[in-house]
């Protein structure tokens, strides 16, 4: 399972070498879905790319140790794409909220992969 360690190490490098941009801070509403309120800072890594053509998405939590905790792998039937979301410094409560955000719709499902 050495590849698991290497995966997380490479992800650490990607985040360290990229600027974290929080474009949807905690307390703001989603630009397309006004009923959705962000309870956790959400953004992306500048200079990276994901399936939707934007930067790789991140959730930035409130844990003092701002390390990569987990990733969410999502499938979106409306956009017909898959993505990963990197969780940085998320508490267990924040991870639970993020998990439910990506699974509360019939059109989007996600799995939470924790770093061990």
C-alpha positions in Angstrom: 0.0 0.0 0.0 3.0 2.3 -0.5 1.0 4.0 -3.3 -1.5 5.3 -0.8 1.2 7.2 1.0 2.6 8.5 -2.3 -0.9 9.7 -3.3 -1.2 11.8 -0.2 2.3 13.1 -0.5 1.7 14.2 -4.1 -1.6 15.8 -3.0 0.3 17.6 -0.2 2.8 18.9 -2.8 0.0 20.1 -5.1 -1.7 22.1 -2.4 1.6 23.5 -1.1 2.6 24.7 -4.6 -0.9 26.2 -5.3 -2.7 29.3 -4.0 -5.9 28.4 -2.1 -8.7 30.7 -3.3 -11.8 30.9 -1.1 -14.4 32.2 -3.5 -17.4 31.0 -1.5 -16.8 31.8 2.1 -18.7 30.4 5.0 -22.1 32.2 5.3 -22.5 33.0 1.6 -25.1 31.5 -0.7 -24.4 29.4 -3.9 -24.5 31.6 -7.0 -26.9 29.3 -8.9 -28.8 27.8 -5.9 -29.9 30.6 -3.6 -31.3 28.1 -1.1 -27.8 26.6 -0.5 -25.8 28.3 2.3 -22.1 27.5 2.6 -21.4 26.4 6.2 -17.7 25.8 5.4 -15.3 27.8 3.3 -15.2 26.5 -0.3 -12.9 27.4 -3.1 -10.2 26.0 -5.4 -6.5 25.7 -6.1 -5.4 28.5 -8.5 -3.5 27.2 -11.5 -5.0 23.7 -11.4 -7.7 22.1 -13.5 -10.5 19.7 -12.8 -13.1 18.0 -15.0 -15.3 21.1 -15.1 -12.4 23.2 -16.5 -12.1 25.2 -13.2 -9.5 24.7 -10.5 -9.5 21.7 -8.2 -12.1 22.3 -5.6 -11.3 22.5 -1.9 -13.2 22.6 1.4 -11.2 24.5 4.1 -12.2 23.8 7.6 -11.5 25.3 11.0 -9.1 22.8 12.5 -6.0 24.5 13.7 -3.8 22.0 11.9 -4.5 22.9 8.3 -3.5 19.6 6.7 -5.2 17.5 4.0 -7.7 15.3 5.9 -9.6 13.6 3.2 -11.0 13.9 -0.3 -14.5 13.6 -1.7 -15.0 11.8 -5.0 -18.2 12.9 -6.6 -20.4 12.0 -9.5 -22.8 14.6 -10.8 -25.6 13.3 -13.2 -26.7 16.7 -14.2 -23.2 17.9 -15.3 -22.3 14.3 -16.2 -18.9 14.6 -14.6 -16.8 13.4 -11.7 -14.5 15.4 -9.5 -12.5 15.3 -6.4 -12.7 17.9 -3.6 -9.8 18.2 -1.3 -10.6 18.7 2.4 -8.1 20.8 4.3 -8.2 21.2 8.0 -11.7 19.9 8.5 -13.0 18.8 11.8 -15.1 15.6 12.1 -18.3 17.6 12.2 -17.2 19.5 9.0 -16.4 16.3 7.2 -19.9 15.0 8.1 -21.5 18.1 6.7 -19.4 17.9 3.5 -20.4 14.3 3.1 -24.1 15.1 3.3 -23.8 18.1 1.0 -22.6 15.8 -1.7 -25.1 13.1 -1.0 -28.4 14.9 -0.3 -29.4 15.0 -4.0 -30.6 12.2 -6.2 -28.3 13.7 -8.9 -25.1 13.8 -7.0 -23.3 11.2 -4.9 -19.9 11.2 -3.3 -17.6 9.0 -1.3 -15.4 10.4 1.5 -11.9 8.9 1.5 -10.1 9.7 4.7 -6.4 10.0 5.1 -5.0 7.5 7.6 
